[in-house]
Amino acid sequence: MPTTTRIISDSRKSDKARKAKAGSTPTEKIPAYEPNLPEPKCRADLIKHWFSLSLDDKTANKVLWITDGGAKVARMTDNVTCPVLDRPERYEYAPQVLCKEGILGFRGYWEVEFSGWIVVGVAYERAGRRNNEGPCGLGENEESWGLGWSGSCYNAWHKSHSIEITEIPKCSTIGVYLDQPAGILNFYAVDEVKEGEESTGGKEVKLLQQVRSSFKEKMLPGFWVGNHSHCLITKKEE
């Protein structure tokens, strides 16, 4: 499989209904969408579209622990589970959790610090979460996209198809940019600027993967978490 691929294109054909309740709260502010803005070229451009997120513990698989006011998700082992009630919106098998906030009709950017084996991405609000609905992991179906660190390299996932990204070394932070109306989903490695490099700030981004698709519905950020791993949604720098 080529490792230089940077764009995934696909057309959505599924019309499977989904009655999930997770997503935006009524008080959520929706940024105004300006259709003619150029695509961000640096982290300073991305920060302009910063979108604050919080984890929806009602969707979290029972092996996941939500802490830090809904900003951190961690997993120890499958034998250590969180004492929570089963719910129809909770992931039954995939060790995943979604965010309360969804993106529909605007742009959003967020960053995630991580440790271990993880996948960050987005899924349609109606994407399956129960065992009888087929593969539910981020990037395992046509209703979600994900990018993660597997221990040796980054991997981009969609419809259970994986693309290895080997030429960019591991960074402890991944940035995600979603322009839902334009059908653009970018994943970035976020790292401190090394001495001598030009930058407008202390950190900069490198594009890991770009997805171009037709996102017709609300997208929910989500996280897949392996054993002894965690993800932390970072706050916007002041």
FIKOLZA-1660 file (N, C-alpha, C; in steps of 0.1 Angstrom, whole numbers, plus 5000, padded with zeros to 4 digits):
% residues 238
   i   px   py   pz ch aa at
   1 5008 4988 5000  A  M  N
   1 5000 5000 5000  A  M CA
   1 5009 5012 5000  A  M  C
   2 5006 5022 4991  A  P  N
   2 5015 5034 4991  A  P CA
   2 5014 5042 5004  A  P  C
   3 5026 5047 5009  A  T  N
   3 5026 5055 5021  A  T CA
   3 5026 5070 5018  A  T  C
   4 5026 5074 5006  A  T  N
   4 5027 5088 5003  A  T CA
   4 5013 5094 5000  A  T  C
   5 5003 5086 5000  A  T  N
   5 4989 5090 4998  A  T CA
   5 4985 5101 5008  A  T  C
   6 4979 5112 5004  A  R  N
   6 4975 5122 5014  A  R CA
   6 4961 5126 5012  A  R  C
   7 4954 5120 5002  A  I  N
   7 4939 5124 5001  A  I CA
   7 4931 5111 4999  A  I  C
   8 4921 5110 5006  A  I  N
   8 4911 5099 5005  A  I CA
   8 4898 5105 5000  A  I  C
   9 4893 5100 4989  A  S  N
   9 4880 5104 4984  A  S CA
   9 4870 5093 4984  A  S  C
  10 4858 5096 4987  A  D  N
  10 4847 5086 4987  A  D CA
  10 4834 5093 4986  A  D  C
  11 4824 5085 4981  A  S  N
  11 4810 5090 4980  A  S CA
  11 4802 5082 4990  A  S  C
  12 4793 5089 4997  A  R  N
  12 4785 5082 5007  A  R CA
  12 4772 5077 5001  A  R  C
  13 4769 5064 5003  A  K  N
  13 4757 5058 4997  A  K CA
  13 4747 5053 5008  A  K  C
  14 4752 5052 5020  A  S  N
  14 4744 5045 5030  A  S CA
  14 4733 5055 5035  A  S  C
  15 4721 5049 5037  A  D  N
  15 4710 5057 5042  A  D CA
  15 4704 5051 5055  A  D  C
  16 4713 5043 5062  A  K  N
  16 4709 5037 5074  A  K CA
  16 4705 5047 5085  A  K  C
  17 4693 5045 5091  A  A  N
  17 4689 5054 5101  A  A CA
  17 4696 5052 5114  A  A  C
  18 4697 5063 5122  A  R  N
  18 4703 5062 5135  A  R CA
  18 4696 5072 5144  A  R  C
  19 4692 5067 5156  A  K  N
  19 4685 5075 5165  A  K CA
  19 4694 5078 5178  A  K  C
  20 4706 5082 5175  A  A  N
  20 4714 5086 5186  A  A CA
  20 4711 5099 5192  A  A  C
  21 4712 5101 5205  A  K  N
  21 4709 5113 5212  A  K CA
  21 4721 5122 5215  A  K  C
  22 4733 5116 5213  A  A  N
  22 4745 5124 5216  A  A CA
  22 4746 5136 5206  A  A  C
  23 4754 5146 5210  A  G  N
  23 4756 5157 5201  A  G CA
  23 4756 5171 5208  A  G  C
  24 4752 5181 5200  A  S  N
  24 4753 5195 5205  A  S CA
  24 4742 5197 5215  A  S  C
  25 4745 5206 5225  A  T  N
  25 4736 5210 5234  A  T CA
  25 4729 5222 5229  A  T  C
  26 4716 5226 5234  A  P  N
  26 4709 5237 5229  A  P CA
  26 4716 5250 5230  A  P  C
  27 4725 5251 5240  A  T  N
  27 4732 5264 5243  A  T CA
  27 4745 5266 5235  A  T  C
  28 4749 5256 5227  A  E  N
  28 4761 5256 5219  A  E CA
  28 4761 5267 5209  A  E  C
  29 4772 5275 5209  A  K  N
  29 4773 5286 5199  A  K CA
  29 4778 5280 5186  A  K  C
  30 4771 5284 5175  A  I  N
  30 4775 5279 5162  A  I CA
  30 4783 5290 5155  A  I  C
  31 4796 5288 5151  A  P  N
  31 4803 5299 5144  A  P CA
  31 4797 5301 5131  A  P  C
  32 4798 5314 5126  A  A  N
  32 4793 5318 5113  A  A CA
  32 4802 5312 5103  A  A  C
  33 4797 5307 5092  A  Y  N
  33 4805 5300 5081  A  Y CA
  33 4807 5310 5070  A  Y  C
  34 4820 5312 5067  A  E  N
  34 4824 5320 5056  A  E CA
  34 4829 5311 5045  A  E  C
  35 4822 5309 5034  A  P  N
  35 4825 5299 5024  A  P CA
  35 4838 5301 5016  A  P  C
  36 4843 5313 5015  A  N  N
  36 4855 5316 5006  A  N CA
  36 4868 5317 5014  A  N  C
  37 4869 5313 5026  A  L  N
  37 4881 5313 5033  A  L CA
  37 4891 5303 5027  A  L  C
  38 4904 5307 5026  A  P  N
  38 4914 5297 5022  A  P CA
  38 4916 5286 5032  A  P  C
  39 4921 5275 5028  A  E  N
  39 4924 5264 5037  A  E CA
  39 4935 5268 5046  A  E  C
  40 4935 5265 5059  A  P  N
  40 4946 5269 5068  A  P CA
  40 4959 5263 5064  A  P  C
  41 4970 5271 5065  A  K  N
  41 4983 5267 5061  A  K CA
  41 4992 5265 5073  A  K  C
  42 4989 5270 5085  A  C  N
  42 4998 5269 5096  A  C CA
  42 4989 5268 5109  A  C  C
  43 4995 5265 5120  A  R  N
  43 4988 5264 5132  A  R CA
  43 4980 5277 5136  A  R  C
  44 4986 5288 5133  A  A  N
  44 4980 5301 5137  A  A CA
  44 4967 5302 5129  A  A  C
  45 4966 5297 5117  A  D  N
  45 4954 5298 5109  A  D CA
  45 4943 5288 5115  A  D  C
  46 4948 5276 5120  A  L  N
  46 4939 5266 5125  A  L CA
  46 4933 5271 5139  A  L  C
  47 4941 5278 5147  A  I  N
  47 4937 5282 5160  A  I CA
  47 4925 5291 5159  A  I  C
  48 4923 5298 5148  A  K  N
  48 4912 5307 5145  A  K CA
  48 4899 5300 5145  A  K  C
  49 4899 5287 5143  A  H  N
  49 4887 5278 5142  A  H CA
  49 4886 5269 5154  A  H  C
  50 4893 5273 5165  A  W  N
  50 4893 5264 5177  A  W CA
  50 4879 5261 5182  A  W  C
  51 4876 5248 5184  A  F  N
  51 4863 5244 5189  A  F CA
  51 4865 5236 5202  A  F  C
  52 4859 5241 5213  A  S  N
  52 4861 5234 5225  A  S CA
  52 4852 5222 5226  A  S  C
  53 4857 5211 5232  A  L  N
  53 4850 5198 5232  A  L CA
  53 4850 5193 5246  A  L  C
  54 4840 5184 5249  A  S  N
  54 4839 5177 5262  A  S CA
  54 4834 5163 5259  A  S  C
  55 4839 5153 5266  A  L  N
  55 4835 5139 5263  A  L CA
  55 4821 5136 5269  A  L  C
  56 4814 5129 5261  A  D  N
  56 4801 5124 5265  A  D CA
  56 4802 5111 5272  A  D  C
  57 4802 5111 5285  A  D  N
  57 4803 5098 5292  A  D CA
  57 4792 5088 5290  A  D  C
  58 4781 5093 5285  A  K  N
  58 4770 5084 5282  A  K CA
  58 4773 5075 5270  A  K  C
  59 4783 5079 5261  A  T  N
  59 4786 5071 5250  A  T CA
  59 4798 5062 5252  A  T  C
  60 4805 5064 5264  A  A  N
  60 4818 5057 5266  A  A CA
  60 4816 5042 5269  A  A  C
  61 4824 5034 5262  A  N  N
  61 4825 5020 5266  A  N CA
  61 4829 5018 5280  A  N  C
  62 4824 5007 5286  A  K  N
  62 4826 5005 5301  A  K CA
  62 4841 5003 5305  A  K  C
  63 4850 5001 5295  A  V  N
  63 4864 4999 5299  A  V CA
  63 4871 5013 5299  A  V  C
  64 4864 5024 5296  A  L  N
  64 4870 5037 5296  A  L CA
  64 4866 5045 5308  A  L  C
  65 4875 5053 5313  A  W  N
  65 4873 5062 5324  A  W CA
  65 4874 5076 5320  A  W  C
  66 4864 5084 5323  A  I  N
  66 4863 5098 5319  A  I CA
  66 4867 5107 5331  A  I  C
  67 4877 5115 5330  A  T  N
  67 4881 5124 5341  A  T CA
  67 4884 5138 5336  A  T  C
  68 4890 5146 5345  A  D  N
  68 4894 5160 5342  A  D CA
  68 4882 5168 5336  A  D  C
  69 4870 5166 5343  A  G  N
  69 4859 5174 5338  A  G CA
  69 4854 5171 5324  A  G  C
  70 4856 5159 5320  A  G  N
  70 4852 5155 5306  A  G CA
  70 4862 5157 5296  A  G  C
  71 4875 5160 5300  A  A  N
  71 4885 5163 5290  A  A CA
  71 4895 5151 5287  A  A  C
  72 4895 5141 5296  A  K  N
  72 4904 5130 5295  A  K CA
  72 4897 5117 5295  A  K  C
  73 4901 5108 5286  A  V  N
  73 4896 5094 5286  A  V CA
  73 4908 5085 5287  A  V  C
  74 4907 5075 5296  A  A  N
  74 4918 5066 5298  A  A CA
  74 4913 5051 5299  A  A  C
  75 4922 5042 5296  A  R  N
  75 4918 5028 5296  A  R CA
  75 4930 5020 5303  A  R  C
  76 4927 5012 5312  A  M  N
  76 4937 5004 5319  A  M CA
  76 4937 4990 5311  A  M  C
  77 4929 4981 5316  A  T  N
  77 4928 4968 5309  A  T CA
  77 4913 4964 5308  A  T  C
  78 4910 4954 5300  A  D  N
  78 4896 4950 5299  A  D CA
  78 4890 4945 5312  A  D  C
  79 4899 4941 5321  A  N  N
  79 4894 4936 5334  A  N CA
  79 4890 4947 5344  A  N  C
  80 4894 4959 5340  A  V  N
  80 4890 4971 5349  A  V CA
  80 4880 4979 5342  A  V  C
  81 4868 4978 5347  A  T  N
  81 4857 4985 5340  A  T CA
  81 4851 4996 5349  A  T  C
  82 4844 5006 5343  A  C  N
  82 4838 5017 5350  A  C CA
  82 4824 5012 5354  A  C  C
  83 4820 5014 5367  A  P  N
  83 4807 5010 5371  A  P CA
  83 4796 5019 5367  A  P  C
  84 4792 5017 5354  A  V  N
  84 4781 5026 5348  A  V CA
  84 4770 5017 5343  A  V  C
  85 4759 5023 5341  A  L  N
  85 4747 5016 5335  A  L CA
  85 4749 5014 5320  A  L  C
  86 4743 5004 5315  A  D  N
  86 4743 5002 5300  A  D CA
  86 4732 5012 5295  A  D  C
  87 4736 5017 5283  A  R  N
  87 4727 5027 5276  A  R CA
  87 4727 5024 5261  A  R  C
  88 4716 5027 5254  A  P  N
  88 4716 5024 5239  A  P CA
  88 4726 5032 5232  A  P  C
  89 4730 5044 5237  A  E  N
  89 4740 5052 5230  A  E CA
  89 4755 5049 5234  A  E  C
  90 4756 5040 5243  A  R  N
  90 4770 5036 5247  A  R CA
  90 4776 5026 5238  A  R  C
  91 4789 5027 5235  A  Y  N
  91 4796 5017 5227  A  Y CA
  91 4796 5004 5234  A  Y  C
  92 4791 4994 5228  A  E  N
  92 4790 4981 5234  A  E CA
  92 4803 4973 5234  A  E  C
  93 4810 4974 5223  A  Y  N
  93 4823 4966 5222  A  Y CA
  93 4835 4974 5219  A  Y  C
  94 4834 4984 5210  A  A  N
  94 4846 4992 5206  A  A CA
  94 4849 5001 5218  A  A  C
  95 4862 5002 5222  A  P  N
  95 4866 5010 5234  A  P CA
  95 4867 5025 5230  A  P  C
  96 4855 5030 5228  A  Q  N
  96 4854 5044 5222  A  Q CA
  96 4845 5053 5231  A  Q  C
  97 4847 5066 5228  A  V  N
  97 4838 5076 5234  A  V CA
  97 4837 5087 5224  A  V  C
  98 4825 5093 5224  A  L  N
  98 4823 5105 5215  A  L CA
  98 4822 5118 5223  A  L  C
  99 4822 5129 5217  A  C  N
  99 4821 5142 5224  A  C CA
  99 4806 5146 5223  A  C  C
 100 4803 5155 5233  A  K  N
 100 4789 5160 5233  A  K CA
 100 4787 5170 5222  A  K  C
 101 4797 5177 5218  A  E  N
 101 4795 5187 5207  A  E CA
 101 4797 5181 5193  A  E  C
 102 4789 5185 5184  A  G  N
 102 4790 5180 5170  A  G CA
 102 4792 5192 5161  A  G  C
 103 4797 5189 5149  A  I  N
 103 4800 5199 5139  A  I CA
 103 4791 5197 5127  A  I  C
 104 4783 5207 5124  A  L  N
 104 4774 5208 5112  A  L CA
 104 4773 5222 5108  A  L  C
 105 4778 5225 5096  A  G  N
 105 4776 5239 5090  A  G CA
 105 4787 5249 5094  A  G  C
 106 4798 5244 5099  A  F  N
 106 4809 5253 5103  A  F CA
 106 4822 5245 5103  A  F  C
 107 4833 5253 5106  A  R  N
 107 4846 5247 5107  A  R CA
 107 4850 5245 5122  A  R  C
 108 4858 5235 5125  A  G  N
 108 4863 5234 5138  A  G CA
 108 4877 5228 5138  A  G  C
 109 4884 5231 5149  A  Y  N
 109 4898 5226 5150  A  Y CA
 109 4900 5223 5165  A  Y  C
 110 4906 5211 5168  A  W  N
 110 4909 5208 5182  A  W CA
 110 4922 5200 5182  A  W  C
 111 4928 5199 5194  A  E  N
 111 4940 5192 5196  A  E CA
 111 4939 5182 5208  A  E  C
 112 4946 5171 5207  A  V  N
 112 4945 5160 5216  A  V CA
 112 4959 5155 5220  A  V  C
 113 4962 5156 5233  A  E  N
 113 4975 5149 5237  A  E CA
 113 4972 5135 5240  A  E  C
 114 4981 5126 5237  A  F  N
 114 4979 5112 5239  A  F CA
 114 4991 5104 5244  A  F  C
 115 4988 5093 5249  A  S  N
 115 4999 5083 5253  A  S CA
 115 4994 5069 5250  A  S  C
 116 5002 5061 5243  A  G  N
 116 4999 5047 5240  A  G CA
 116 4993 5046 5226  A  G  C
 117 4984 5036 5225  A  W  N
 117 4978 5032 5212  A  W CA
 117 4964 5038 5212  A  W  C
 118 4962 5048 5203  A  I  N
 118 4949 5055 5203  A  I CA
 118 4945 5058 5188  A  I  C
 119 4933 5062 5186  A  V  N
 119 4928 5067 5173  A  V CA
 119 4919 5078 5176  A  V  C
 120 4921 5089 5169  A  V  N
 120 4912 5101 5171  A  V CA
 120 4905 5103 5157  A  V  C
 121 4893 5108 5157  A  G  N
 121 4886 5110 5145  A  G CA
 121 4872 5115 5147  A  G  C
 122 4864 5113 5137  A  V  N
 122 4850 5118 5137  A  V CA
 122 4841 5107 5132  A  V  C
 123 4828 5108 5136  A  A  N
 123 4818 5098 5132  A  A CA
 123 4805 5105 5130  A  A  C
 124 4797 5100 5121  A  Y  N
 124 4783 5105 5120  A  Y CA
 124 4776 5102 5132  A  Y  C
 125 4767 5111 5136  A  E  N
 125 4759 5109 5148  A  E CA
 125 4752 5096 5148  A  E  C
 126 4748 5092 5137  A  R  N
 126 4740 5079 5136  A  R CA
 126 4748 5067 5134  A  R  C
 127 4761 5068 5134  A  A  N
 127 4770 5057 5132  A  A CA
 127 4767 5046 5143  A  A  C
 128 4768 5033 5139  A  G  N
 128 4766 5022 5148  A  G CA
 128 4774 5022 5160  A  G  C
 129 4769 5017 5171  A  R  N
 129 4776 5016 5184  A  R CA
 129 4774 5003 5191  A  R  C
 130 4765 4995 5186  A  R  N
 130 4762 4982 5192  A  R CA
 130 4767 4971 5184  A  R  C
 131 4769 4959 5190  A  N  N
 131 4775 4948 5183  A  N CA
 131 4767 4944 5170  A  N  C
 132 4754 4945 5171  A  N  N
 132 4746 4940 5160  A  N CA
 132 4745 4950 5148  A  N  C
 133 4753 4961 5150  A  E  N
 133 4753 4971 5139  A  E CA
 133 4766 4971 5131  A  E  C
 134 4774 4960 5132  A  G  N
 134 4786 4959 5124  A  G CA
 134 4798 4965 5131  A  G  C
 135 4809 4966 5124  A  P  N
 135 4821 4973 5129  A  P CA
 135 4818 4987 5134  A  P  C
 136 4822 4991 5146  A  C  N
 136 4818 5004 5151  A  C CA
 136 4831 5012 5154  A  C  C
 137 4843 5007 5153  A  G  N
 137 4855 5014 5156  A  G CA
 137 4857 5026 5146  A  G  C
 138 4863 5036 5151  A  L  N
 138 4866 5048 5142  A  L CA
 138 4874 5043 5130  A  L  C
 139 4869 5046 5118  A  G  N
 139 4875 5042 5106  A  G CA
 139 4873 5028 5102  A  G  C
 140 4865 5020 5109  A  E  N
 140 4861 5006 5105  A  E CA
 140 4849 5005 5097  A  E  C
 141 4842 5016 5094  A  N  N
 141 4830 5016 5086  A  N CA
 141 4830 5028 5077  A  N  C
 142 4820 5030 5069  A  E  N
 142 4819 5041 5060  A  E CA
 142 4813 5054 5066  A  E  C
 143 4810 5053 5079  A  E  N
 143 4804 5064 5086  A  E CA
 143 4813 5071 5096  A  E  C
 144 4826 5067 5095  A  S  N
 144 4836 5073 5104  A  S CA
 144 4850 5073 5098  A  S  C
 145 4858 5082 5103  A  W  N
 145 4872 5084 5098  A  W CA
 145 4881 5085 5110  A  W  C
 146 4893 5079 5110  A  G  N
 146 4902 5080 5121  A  G CA
 146 4916 5080 5118  A  G  C
 147 4924 5086 5127  A  L  N
 147 4939 5085 5125  A  L CA
 147 4945 5083 5139  A  L  C
 148 4955 5074 5139  A  G  N
 148 4960 5070 5152  A  G CA
 148 4975 5066 5152  A  G  C
 149 4980 5064 5164  A  W  N
 149 4994 5060 5165  A  W CA
 149 4993 5045 5170  A  W  C
 150 5000 5036 5162  A  S  N
 150 4999 5022 5165  A  S CA
 150 5011 5016 5172  A  S  C
 151 5020 5025 5176  A  G  N
 151 5032 5021 5183  A  G CA
 151 5045 5022 5175  A  G  C
 152 5043 5022 5161  A  S  N
 152 5055 5024 5153  A  S CA
 152 5053 5034 5142  A  S  C
 153 5041 5037 5139  A  C  N
 153 5038 5048 5129  A  C CA
 153 5023 5052 5130  A  C  C
 154 5020 5063 5123  A  Y  N
 154 5006 5067 5122  A  Y CA
 154 4999 5059 5112  A  Y  C
 155 4986 5057 5114  A  N  N
 155 4977 5050 5105  A  N CA
 155 4964 5058 5103  A  N  C
 156 4960 5060 5091  A  A  N
 156 4947 5066 5088  A  A CA
 156 4937 5055 5084  A  A  C
 157 4925 5056 5089  A  W  N
 157 4915 5045 5088  A  W CA
 157 4902 5050 5082  A  W  C
 158 4897 5042 5073  A  H  N
 158 4883 5045 5068  A  H CA
 158 4878 5032 5061  A  H  C
 159 4866 5027 5065  A  K  N
 159 4860 5015 5059  A  K CA
 159 4870 5003 5061  A  K  C
 160 4876 5003 5073  A  S  N
 160 4886 4992 5077  A  S CA
 160 4898 4992 5068  A  S  C
 161 4900 5002 5060  A  H  N
 161 4912 5003 5051  A  H CA
 161 4922 5012 5058  A  H  C
 162 4934 5008 5059  A  S  N
 162 4944 5015 5066  A  S CA
 162 4956 5020 5057  A  S  C
 163 4960 5032 5059  A  I  N
 163 4971 5038 5052  A  I CA
 163 4982 5041 5062  A  I  C
 164 4994 5035 5061  A  E  N
 164 5005 5038 5070  A  E CA
 164 5012 5051 5066  A  E  C
 165 5015 5059 5076  A  I  N
 165 5022 5072 5074  A  I CA
 165 5035 5071 5082  A  I  C
 166 5046 5068 5075  A  T  N
 166 5058 5065 5082  A  T CA
 166 5069 5076 5082  A  T  C
 167 5067 5086 5073  A  E  N
 167 5078 5096 5072  A  E CA
 167 5077 5107 5082  A  E  C
 168 5067 5107 5090  A  I  N
 168 5065 5118 5100  A  I CA
 168 5067 5111 5114  A  I  C
 169 5077 5115 5122  A  P  N
 169 5078 5109 5135  A  P CA
 169 5067 5112 5145  A  P  C
 170 5067 5104 5155  A  K  N
 170 5056 5106 5165  A  K CA
 170 5057 5119 5172  A  K  C
 171 5045 5125 5174  A  C  N
 171 5044 5137 5183  A  C CA
 171 5033 5133 5193  A  C  C
 172 5034 5139 5205  A  S  N
 172 5025 5136 5215  A  S CA
 172 5011 5143 5214  A  S  C
 173 5010 5151 5204  A  T  N
 173 4997 5158 5202  A  T CA
 173 4993 5157 5187  A  T  C
 174 4980 5154 5185  A  I  N
 174 4974 5153 5172  A  I CA
 174 4963 5164 5171  A  I  C
 175 4964 5172 5160  A  G  N
 175 4954 5182 5157  A  G CA
 175 4944 5177 5146  A  G  C
 176 4931 5181 5148  A  V  N
 176 4921 5177 5138  A  V CA
 176 4913 5189 5133  A  V  C
 177 4913 5191 5120  A  Y  N
 177 4905 5202 5114  A  Y CA
 177 4894 5197 5105  A  Y  C
 178 4882 5201 5108  A  L  N
 178 4871 5197 5100  A  L CA
 178 4863 5209 5094  A  L  C
 179 4863 5209 5081  A  D  N
 179 4854 5219 5074  A  D CA
 179 4842 5211 5069  A  D  C
 180 4832 5210 5077  A  Q  N
 180 4821 5201 5073  A  Q CA
 180 4814 5205 5060  A  Q  C
 181 4810 5217 5058  A  P  N
 181 4804 5221 5046  A  P CA
 181 4812 5218 5033  A  P  C
 182 4825 5220 5034  A  A  N
 182 4834 5219 5023  A  A CA
 182 4839 5204 5021  A  A  C
 183 4836 5196 5031  A  G  N
 183 4840 5182 5030  A  G CA
 183 4855 5179 5031  A  G  C
 184 4861 5187 5041  A  I  N
 184 4876 5186 5043  A  I CA
 184 4878 5182 5057  A  I  C
 185 4886 5171 5059  A  L  N
 185 4890 5166 5072  A  L CA
 185 4906 5164 5072  A  L  C
 186 4913 5172 5080  A  N  N
 186 4927 5172 5081  A  N CA
 186 4932 5167 5094  A  N  C
 187 4942 5158 5094  A  F  N
 187 4949 5154 5107  A  F CA
 187 4963 5159 5107  A  F  C
 188 4967 5165 5118  A  Y  N
 188 4981 5171 5119  A  Y CA
 188 4988 5165 5131  A  Y  C
 189 5002 5164 5129  A  A  N
 189 5011 5162 5140  A  A CA
 189 5014 5176 5146  A  A  C
 190 5013 5178 5159  A  V  N
 190 5015 5191 5165  A  V CA
 190 5028 5190 5174  A  V  C
 191 5038 5198 5171  A  D  N
 191 5050 5197 5178  A  D CA
 191 5056 5210 5181  A  D  C
 192 5065 5211 5191  A  E  N
 192 5072 5223 5195  A  E CA
 192 5081 5227 5183  A  E  C
 193 5082 5240 5181  A  V  N
 193 5091 5244 5170  A  V CA
 193 5106 5243 5175  A  V  C
 194 5114 5237 5166  A  K  N
 194 5128 5235 5170  A  K CA
 194 5136 5248 5167  A  K  C
 195 5146 5249 5174  A  E  N
 195 5155 5262 5173  A  E CA
 195 5159 5264 5159  A  E  C
 196 5157 5276 5154  A  G  N
 196 5162 5279 5141  A  G CA
 196 5151 5278 5130  A  G  C
 197 5139 5272 5134  A  E  N
 197 5128 5271 5124  A  E CA
 197 5119 5283 5126  A  E  C
 198 5114 5288 5114  A  E  N
 198 5105 5299 5114  A  E CA
 198 5091 5295 5119  A  E  C
 199 5085 5304 5127  A  S  N
 199 5071 5301 5131  A  S CA
 199 5065 5313 5138  A  S  C
 200 5052 5314 5138  A  T  N
 200 5045 5325 5145  A  T CA
 200 5042 5322 5159  A  T  C
 201 5046 5310 5164  A  G  N
 201 5043 5306 5178  A  G CA
 201 5052 5295 5182  A  G  C
 202 5050 5290 5194  A  G  N
 202 5058 5280 5200  A  G CA
 202 5056 5266 5194  A  G  C
 203 5045 5264 5187  A  K  N
 203 5042 5251 5181  A  K CA
 203 5038 5252 5166  A  K  C
 204 5040 5242 5159  A  E  N
 204 5036 5242 5145  A  E CA
 204 5030 5228 5141  A  E  C
 205 5024 5227 5130  A  V  N
 205 5018 5215 5126  A  V CA
 205 5024 5209 5113  A  V  C
 206 5023 5196 5111  A  K  N
 206 5026 5189 5099  A  K CA
 206 5014 5181 5095  A  K  C
 207 5010 5182 5082  A  L  N
 207 4999 5175 5077  A  L CA
 207 5002 5160 5077  A  L  C
 208 4994 5152 5084  A  L  N
 208 4995 5137 5083  A  L CA
 208 4986 5131 5073  A  L  C
 209 4974 5136 5072  A  Q  N
 209 4964 5130 5062  A  Q CA
 209 4953 5140 5060  A  Q  C
 210 4949 5141 5047  A  Q  N
 210 4937 5149 5043  A  Q CA
 210 4927 5140 5037  A  Q  C
 211 4914 5141 5042  A  V  N
 211 4903 5134 5037  A  V CA
 211 4894 5144 5030  A  V  C
 212 4890 5140 5018  A  R  N
 212 4879 5148 5011  A  R CA
 212 4867 5139 5008  A  R  C
 213 4856 5144 5013  A  S  N
 213 4844 5136 5012  A  S CA
 213 4832 5145 5011  A  S  C
 214 4820 5140 5012  A  S  N
 214 4808 5148 5012  A  S CA
 214 4801 5145 5025  A  S  C
 215 4804 5154 5035  A  F  N
 215 4799 5152 5048  A  F CA
 215 4785 5159 5049  A  F  C
 216 4775 5152 5048  A  K  N
 216 4761 5157 5047  A  K CA
 216 4754 5158 5061  A  K  C
 217 4760 5152 5071  A  E  N
 217 4753 5152 5084  A  E CA
 217 4763 5157 5095  A  E  C
 218 4757 5158 5107  A  K  N
 218 4765 5162 5119  A  K CA
 218 4776 5152 5121  A  K  C
 219 4788 5157 5124  A  M  N
 219 4799 5149 5127  A  M CA
 219 4803 5150 5142  A  M  C
 220 4805 5139 5149  A  L  N
 220 4809 5140 5163  A  L CA
 220 4824 5135 5165  A  L  C
 221 4832 5144 5171  A  P  N
 221 4846 5139 5174  A  P CA
 221 4846 5127 5183  A  P  C
 222 4855 5118 5182  A  G  N
 222 4856 5106 5190  A  G CA
 222 4870 5101 5192  A  G  C
 223 4871 5091 5201  A  F  N
 223 4884 5086 5205  A  F CA
 223 4883 5071 5207  A  F  C
 224 4892 5063 5201  A  W  N
 224 4894 5049 5204  A  W CA
 224 4906 5048 5212  A  W  C
 225 4906 5040 5223  A  V  N
 225 4917 5040 5233  A  V CA
 225 4921 5025 5235  A  V  C
 226 4934 5022 5233  A  G  N
 226 4939 5009 5236  A  G CA
 226 4942 5007 5251  A  G  C
 227 4947 4995 5254  A  N  N
 227 4951 4992 5268  A  N CA
 227 4962 5001 5273  A  N  C
 228 4961 5006 5285  A  H  N
 228 4972 5014 5291  A  H CA
 228 4975 5026 5283  A  H  C
 229 4964 5033 5278  A  S  N
 229 4965 5044 5269  A  S CA
 229 4955 5055 5274  A  S  C
 230 4957 5067 5269  A  H  N
 230 4948 5078 5272  A  H CA
 230 4948 5089 5262  A  H  C
 231 4938 5097 5261  A  C  N
 231 4937 5109 5253  A  C CA
 231 4932 5121 5262  A  C  C
 232 4938 5132 5260  A  L  N
 232 4934 5144 5267  A  L CA
 232 4931 5156 5257  A  L  C
 233 4919 5161 5257  A  I  N
 233 4915 5172 5249  A  I CA
 233 4921 5185 5255  A  I  C
 234 4930 5191 5248  A  T  N
 234 4937 5203 5253  A  T CA
 234 4928 5215 5252  A  T  C
 235 4931 5225 5261  A  K  N
 235 4924 5238 5261  A  K CA
 235 4931 5248 5251  A  K  C
 236 4924 5257 5246  A  K  N
 236 4930 5267 5238  A  K CA
 236 4940 5276 5245  A  K  C
 237 4951 5278 5239  A  E  N
 237 4961 5286 5246  A  E CA
 237 4957 5301 5246  A  E  C
 238 4959 5307 5258  A  E  N
 238 4956 5321 5260  A  E CA
 238 4966 5330 5253  A  E  C
% end
